[in-house]
Amino acid sequence: MPQKLWRKPLDAEKIKLPKPEIHIISDLCKGCGFCIEFCPKRVLEKSDKLNKRGAFPPEVVDESECALCSFCTAICPEFAIFTIEKKDKEDNQDGEKE
């Protein structure tokens, strides 16, 4: 979608966006780079640290930009990355139990 046609949703103030939490199991990563290449928000980049397998696993650039699409989880052949939604303290005060 072109940027000039984009608009802010009318209920943007009412909706609370989920906060992502990205977990990378670096020793499982084989360094294929699929998660980096196919991330729609460009949240990941190749790190400069080697893991046990001799590969450069991804690292998170800006976790707040993550859209929680979980495409990185779906495309990873080694199941080395996954995303979850962070729970707010405010959510737990509403009577929910963890």
C-alpha positions, -999 to +999 in steps of 0.1 A: +000+000+000+014+034-009+023+056+020+002+085+008-030+064+011-023+051+046-042+065+075-044+060+112-072+037+123-101+055+140-100+034+171-062+036+176-065+052+210-088+024+223-067-005+211-037-015+231-011-031+209+005-064+221+041-062+232+063-088+216+090-109+232+114-126+208+133-157+220+163-170+200+179-203+210+212-195+195+228-229+198+201-245+177+205-220+149+224-232+118+227-197+103+205-201+073+192-165+076+156-173+067+142-154+097+163-123+089+154-124+052+117-129+055+109-107+085+083-082+073+095-055+098+132-062+096+135-068+133+164-093+131+200-090+119+229-114+118+250-113+149+288-113+151+289-141+177+295-177+168+273-204+184+282-240+191+275-250+155+299-224+141+271-202+127+261-166+132+226-167+148+202-137+144+199-110+170+171-086+177+175-050+165+143-035+178+119-058+196+092-031+198+089-031+160+079-068+159+044-074+146+040-108+163+033-124+130+054-155+141+066-159+105+101-164+118+089-193+140+071-209+110+101-206+086+129-217+109+140-252+100+156-258+133+129-243+156+155-219+170+133-188+173+098-181+186+078-151+197+053-146+225+032-117+237+044-101+269+019-100+297+014-066+313+011-062+350-022-043+344-037-073+327-029-095+357-046-071+381-079-076+364-084-109+381-065-131+357-042-158+370-010-168+353 
